[in-house]
Amino acid sequence: MPFVALGPSGVAIRTRLKELTREDEKMLRLVGAHLGSLASQDLKVRCAQGLEHSTSTWAARKRELTALSSSRWAGSITKATHDQWALARRCQLAHIQSLETGIRTIAHRLSLPIGEKGSRRAPGGYRSKQEWHAKTRRLRTLEDRLAAERADREAGIVRVVRGGKRLARTRHNLADAQLTEVEWRERWEAERWFLAAEGESGKRYGNETIRVTPDGEISIKLPAPLAESANAAHGRYVLASRVHFAHRGHEWAQRVAANRAVAYRIHYDVQRGRWYVTASWQIPPTKTIPLQLARAEGVIAVDTNADHLAARRLDVHGNPVGRPRRFSYDLSNSADHRDAQVRHALSRLLNWARALGVKAIAIEDLDFGAEKTREKHGRRKWFRQLISRMPTGKLRARLTSMADRTGITIIAVDPAYTSKWGAQHWQGPFAGKNRKTTRHDAAAVAIGRRAQGHSIRRRTAPPPHDQSDRAGHRTVQAVSEILGREETRPRIPGPRTRSVRAGCGENAGDQCAQHRSGHAAEHGSWQQDPLPLSPQERFTDS
C-alpha cells in the first residue's frame, strides 16, 4: 500500500572558514589532535565494556575525560562514542543477515541437480561440477564467518576504526591510490581529529563549547592542557574568521538569537586545504497530510535508475499527461561529486513539479540490502554493480528533505513488478514513429498509478460491437470480492430483437446457448434486425 513518507527530523548546513591566520590553524590542529586522542581512548574503553555498559560506567568515563578537557567536551566525546558503537552494532547485525542469506542461497543451489534451470523467484543449480565444488568450500567459509560474527554479537564485541577502514587499508596500497606516505598520514590524522560540540538550549547562543555569534564570530572553549593559549576571557580562543551561512541562514540566526541548541563541527578538507564548519539542529517532523489530499492535483511518478530519474506526470484519474522527462546524473567520481549530482537532479525534479502545480511525487520504496549478494545473482556481476550504483538511500533522504522545504509530499509505493507491468501495459500504446517510450517511462506510469490507488492495467475496454460476448470477455474481469460475478446477467424486460421476446425461451439464462458452436440456439439461428435500434434500446441492450 502506498504511504506518505515522513519529513526530515534535523537540519545541517555548512560554510567555509575563510581568512584564518596561521595561529588559528595551528590552534585548531592542536585542539583537534588532543580531543581526537581522548575520543580514541574513550572508544577503546567503550568497546571493551561491551554489553556491560551502564550509566555508572558512562559517568566514570566522563569524569576521567573532564579532567583532561572540560565537562562539555567530555559530554560530546562520550555521546559520539556511544553513537559510533551503536552504529557498529547495527552494521554487525546487517552483516550477519547478509551471511545468512548467502548460506541459504548456496545450500539451496547445492541441493539441486547440476545444470537445472532456475526461475524468477529461486535460482537453479550450478552449471558444472567445478563450480559446485567451489561453492561447497565457500559455504563452509561463510558458515565459519557467521559463527564468529554471532559469537561476537552475543559477547558484545564490535570492531571500529576511527578514521575509516577504507583509509586504513589504503596505507598498504599507496601506489594504487596515487598517494605518498606523507599525504596519507595527513589525511589519516585529519580524519581522527575531534572538533564537534553538542548544543544546549538556554546557554548563550545555544552552545558554550563552540560558540558562533549572530554576526559570525567563532570562539572555542580550549581544553584544560591548552588553556594557556587562550586569547579571550574564560579560557576561550576567538578565530579571526567570520562565517555566514547562505543556506537556511535565517533559521540558524533565529535559533542563535533565541539561545536554542545548535551543534557545531569543524573539520579540515586535506585535498582542498580548506576548513569548514557545520551547524546542525533538530526540528519537529512535519505533519503528514492524508493520502487523498496529497494526490488531489495528480502526481509526478519517478522511476529510479543508475544514471537518471525517469519522471512522468499523471492526472487524478491515473492518465499520463504530457511528455516524459528525464533528469540525469553521473555517479562515477568522488562522494562529494555524486552527492552534488543527486542534489542537482532532485532540484530540477522539484522545480518541474512546482511549475506544474503538482503537490505529490511518487517514488519506489527501494532497498537493495538483500539483492547485492554474489550468491543470489551468481555470475551476473554487471547486475550487482548496477544495483550497487543506484543511490537509493541517499536519494530517498535527499528527496524527503528537499521536498519538505517546497511543500511537496513524497508518496512511497511498493516497487514489485513496476518495470515489468509498466512495459507490458504502457510502453506499447505510447510508442510511435516519431516518439519512443522507454521501459523506464512505462515503469514511472505504473508507479504513479499504484500511488493513486489505481490498477496498473489500462482502462477496461468497452463491450465489442452490439453483442458483449461476440469477441470474448472484457480485458479486466471483476475482482473476487464482488458477489455474483460468476452468475448469469439478469434479463432486462423489454424488446431486444424481433425474433426473441424478453424472458421467452427455455435457454434465456443459459450462457452456453448464446449462439456457440456445438449448442443449439433457442429458436435455431436468428438474424439481427437490419434497422438500427433506438437510443433507448441501445442503452437497454448494453
N, C-alpha and C positions, 0 to 999 in steps of 0.2 A: 504494500500500500504506500502511495506517496505521502510524504510528510514535509512540513515546513522546517528547514534547518535552523538551528539556534544561531544567534549572532555572536560576535566576539565578547569575551569577558575581560579583556585587557587591551591596553594601548601601549605601543612602543614607538618612539620617534628618535631619530639620530641626527647629529650635526657634527661638523668638524671643529676641532680646536685649532684655531689659527693664531699666528703671531706669538707662539710660545718661545720664551727665551731658553738659552742653554741651561740656566739654573732650574727653570721649570721642568724641562725634560729630564734633567738629572734627578730631581726630586721625585718625579713620577716613577722613574725606573727604580729608585731606591725603595719607595713605598710599595710598589707592586711586587718587587722581589721579596721583600721582608714578609708581607702578608701572604704571598704565594707559598713561601716555605711553611708558614703556620698552617695554611689550608692543606698542604700535603701531609703534614704531620697529623692534623685532625682527621683527615680522611683515612689515614692508615689506622688510627685508633678505632674509628667507627667501623671499618671493615673487620677488624679483629674482634670486636664485640659481637658481631653477627646478630642473631636473634635475641641476645641477652640485653639488648639496649633498653633503657628505661629513662624516665625523667631525671632520676638521681645521677645516672652516668652522664646524661646531657649537661646537667648543671655543673658537674665536676669538670668536664671538658671546657665548658665556657669560662669557669673561674681560672683555669690554667692559661687560657688564651687572653683573658682580660689583663693579666699581669704583664704580658708581652705586647699588648696593643692598646685596646680600650674596650669598654663594655659593649659599645655599639659595633665596633669592628668584630668582636668575638661573636656577637649575635648573628651578624651577616655571614661569617665564616661557617659557623655551625649549621645555619639554615641551608647554605649552599651545599654543605657536606651531606645533609640528610636528603636533599633533592637529588643529588648525584647517586647516592646509594639506592634510593627508591627507583630511579631510572634504570640502574644496573639490574635490579631485581626484575623489573618488567621486561627488559631485554633478555634476561636469562629465561624467563617463562616463555617468551616468544621463540627462543632458540630450541627449547625443549619440545614445544608443539611442532616446530618445523622438523625436528628429528623424528618425532613420532609419525608425522605424515609421510616422510620418506621411507621409514621402515615398513609401514603398512603398504605403501605402493610397491616396494620391491618384493615384499613377501607375496603379494597378490600376483605379480607378474611371474615370479618363480614357480608358483603353483600351477600355472597354465602350460600347456604344451608349447614347445618351441615353434615359432612361426605363426601362432594363432593370432588372428587379427582382432583388434580391439574395437571399441565403439566410442561414441562421443562422451559417454558417461564413465567409462572404465577403459584403461589401457589394456592392450593384449599381451601376449607372451613375447619373449625376447627373440631376436632374429636368428641367432646362431648359438652353438654350444659354447663358443669362446665368450660371447657376451654374457650368457647365462652363468658361466663360471666366474667371470669378473664381478658380476653383481652379487653372487653369493659371498665373495670376500668383502665387498663393500657393505653388505648387510651386517656382517659381523663387526665391521669397523663402526658403523652407525650405532649399533647396539652397545658397543663399549663406550662410545661418546655419550649416549643417552644415560647409561648407568652412572657415569661420572657426573654429568650435569644434575641428575636427580639427587645424587648424594650431596653435591654442593648446595643445592637448594634446601634440602632438609636440614643441613648444618648451618645455613645462613651465610655461606661463603660466596662472595662476589669478587670479581677482578676488574678494577678500574684503572685506567691510565690517565693521569692528569696531563693534559696537553694533546691527547688523542692517540689512539692506537695506530692510525694511518701514518701520522707524522713520526711516531716512534719507529715504525718499520721502514720508513723512508731513509733512516740513518744507515741502513745496510744496503741501500740501492741509490746512492747519491748520483752515480753516473746516469742512471735512467731518469732520475728526477731533475737532472741538469742543475745540481746544486753543489756548492763546495761545503766543506765541514763548517766553516765559519758562518756561512749563510744559514745552514741548517741549524746551528747552535743558536743563532739569533732568533729564528722563528720558534724554536723549542722553548727558549726562555720566555719569550713574549706570550706564548700560549699558556704558560704556567703562572704568569703573574695573576695577582688578585687585586682588583680595584673596583669593587662593587659594594654598594651600601643599600640596605633596605630603608624605605621611608617610614615615617612615624607621624601620624596625624596629631595636630596640636603643637608640634615643635615649630621652630621658626623656619619658614619656607618649606616645611614638610620633610626635612632631612637635616639632622645635626652632623652627620659624618661627612657627606659630600653635599655641600650647600651651594645652590645656584640661585642667585637673587633675580628678581624680575628684570633688572637691566642687564643680566648676563654675566655677572661676576661669579667666579667659581673659587671656592675655598674648601680645603681638605683638612680634616682633623688628623694630625700626624700621630702615628703610634708612639708609645712611650719611649722606645730607644731612639727615635728620630725627632723628639720634641725640641731639641736644641736648634734645629734648623728652621724653626717657625719664623715667619716674617709678619705675623699678626698676633693679636691677643689670644689668650686661652689655647695656646699650642696649635694654632691654625696656620696653614700656608695658603696664600692667595695667589692664584695664577694670573699672569699678565693678559691672558686671552679672554676675550668676551664672546659669548656664544649667543646665537639666535636660532631658534627652531622655526624653520619655514613651514613645515608640515604640521598642522594642528597646534601651532604655537599659541593661539589664543586660548585653547583649552588648558594647555600647560600653564600659561600665565595666570589664569583664573584659579587653578589649584594652588599654585605657589603663593598667590596673594591671600588666599583663604587658609594657608598653613595646613593644607591637606597632604597626605602621604604621597611622595614621589620617590621611586627608586632610581638610582643612577649607576651606570657602569662606564668606566673609562678604559679603553683598550687601544692598542697600537697595531697598525697595519704595517708589517715589515716590508712587504713588497712595494707599497706606495710611499712609505716613510711618513705616514700621517697619523695623528692622534684623533680619536673620535670619542664622543660622549653620547650615551644612550639614556634617555629618560623613559620610564615606564610606570604605569599605574593601572589599577583595576577599575572597571566600570561595571555598573549593573547590567546584566544581559537584557537585550532589547526584547520586549514582549512580542511574542509571535502572534500574527493575525490569523484568523481562520482560513482554512484552505480555500473555501469557496470565495472569500473576499479577495484572496491573493490572485486568483485566476479569473477575476471578473472582467479584465480587459484583455484576455488572451495571455499566452505565454510565449517566451522565446526558448526553444529547446536547443540544448548544446550536446554534441557528441564529442567526447574527449578522445584525442588521438596522440600519437607520439610526437607529432610535429605541427599540429594545428587543432583548432577548435572549429567544428562544423556546426553552424547555427542556422536555425530556421524558425520563422515566426508563424504561429498558429492562432487563429481566431478562437472565439469562445466555443465554437462548435467542433473544434479539432481539425479544421481545414487549413492547409498551408496557404500562406499569403505572401506574395512577392517572391523574389528570387532568394536562393540560399546564400549565406555569407560564410566566409572562411577567414579565420584570424590565426595567422601562422606565428610560430616561434621556433627558435633554434636552441637546442639543449646539448650542444656539443662542446661547450667551453667550460669555464670555471663555474663555481657555485653562485658567485655574485652575478655573473652574466646570465646564467639560467634563471635566477630569481628575477632579474630585470626583464628578461624576455617574457616570463609568465605574467608579470605585472602589466607590461605594455599590452599584451594580448587581452587581458581582462579589462583594462581601461577602455580599449576600443569596443569591446563587447558591451560594457555598461553604458558607454556613450551612445551606442546604437540603440540600446533598449530605452534610454531616456528620450532620445529623439523620436522614437515611435510611440512613446507614451505607455509602454508595457510595464507592468508592475511586478512581474514574476519571471524568473529564469529557472527552467527545469534542467537538471543535470543528474547524471547517473551517480548512485552511491557506490562508487568503485572501491575495491580493496583487493589488491593482488597479493596479500600476505601469504596465502597458501597456493599461489599459482606459479611461483617462480622457481620451484624446485626442479632440479635436473631429472629426478626420478619420475615426475609427473609427465613431462614433455619429452623425455628421452633425448634423442639426437637433434631435436628442434631447437638448437641453440639460438638461432635468429629470432624465434618467437619469444624465448625467455628474455633476450636482450631487448626486444620490442616492448614488452610489458614492463620491464625494469626501467626503461627510459620515460615511461608515462608518469608525469608528476601528479599523481592522484591526491596524495595527502597535502602537498604544498598548494596545489591548485584549489582544493576544497577550502583550506584555511584562508588563503588569499581572497577567494571569491566571496566568502561569507563576511570577511572583514571589510572589503571594499564596497560590497553591496549594501552593508548596513549604513554607510555614510550617504548613499544615494537614495535610500528609501525603497530599494528593490528587494523583494522577497526571493529567497532561494528555496526551491522545491526539489527534494531528493527523491529519486524513484529507483525501483529495483532494476538492475541492468540486465536481467536474464532475457536472452533471445531478442534484444532490441535490434541488433545488427542483422540477424537472420530474418526475423519477421518484417523488419523495415524494408529490406531488399526484396522480400517476396511480395509485399503488397503495395509498396510505394515507389520503388525505383523504376519499374517499367512504365507506369502511367505518366510520369513526368519527363521521361526521356523523349527526345525528338531529334530531327535532323540538325537543327541549329542550337540545341541545348542538351547538355549532358548532365545527368543526375548520378552522382557517385553513391556508393554504398553508405558512406558516412552521412550524406544528406538525407538519405532514406531512414537511417537509424535515428537521426535527430527528430524526424517526424514521429517515429514510433515512441521516442522518449517523451515528446510533448503530449501526445495523445494519452499515454499512460499517466502522465502527471495530471491531466484534466479528467481522468476517470473514464475515458472512452476506450473502447477496444482498439487494438492496433489495426485490425482489418478495416478495409474501406467500407463505405456506406452500403447497406443492403440493396441489391438490385431489385427493381420493381417486378411484378409478375409479368411474364413474357406474353405479349400479344393479347389475345382475347380469352385465353384459357390458361389458368395458372399452372397446370400440370403438363402442358404441351412440351415444354423444353426442359423439364426437370424441376427440382426443388429450388428454393431460394439459395443464395450463396451463403447466408448466415442463418442457421437454424435456431429455434428457441432454446433457451438455456434450460438446464434440468430442473430449476426451481419452479418453472411455470407449470401450473396444474393444467391437465388436459391437453398437453402438447402432442400426445400420441393418439388422441381421439380424432374422429372424423369431424369435419367442419359442419355445423348445422346448416340445413337448407333454409334459405330466406324465402318467405312467402312472396308470391308474385310470379308473373310470367317470365320465363327465361328464354325459351325457344318456342317455336310453333309446333315442334314435333313432340316435346315432352313438357307437360304442365308441372308446376312446382308441387313437390310432395308426392307425385304419382310414380308408380313403378315399384317393382319389388326389389330393385337394386339401387334405390335412391341414395342410401348411405354407404354402399359398398364401394370402396376406393379401387378394388380390383376390377370393377366392371366399367370404369370410366374410359372406354374405348382403348383397351390394351390388347395386345396380341395374345391369343390363347383364351380370351374370355369373351363370351357373347354379350353384346351390349343389350340394353333394356328392351328396345324395340328394333333390334338389328342396327344396321348402320344408319346414321342420321346425318343430315346436312345442315350447316348453319344458314339461316335466312340471309339472302343476299342484301336485304335492306339494312341500312345502318340502324343501330339501336339509338334510342333517345338518350339524352344525358342522364336522366333519372335511372333508366335501365342499365346504362353503363356503370353507374355508381353502385347500383344494386348487384350487378354481376361481379364487380371486383371485390 
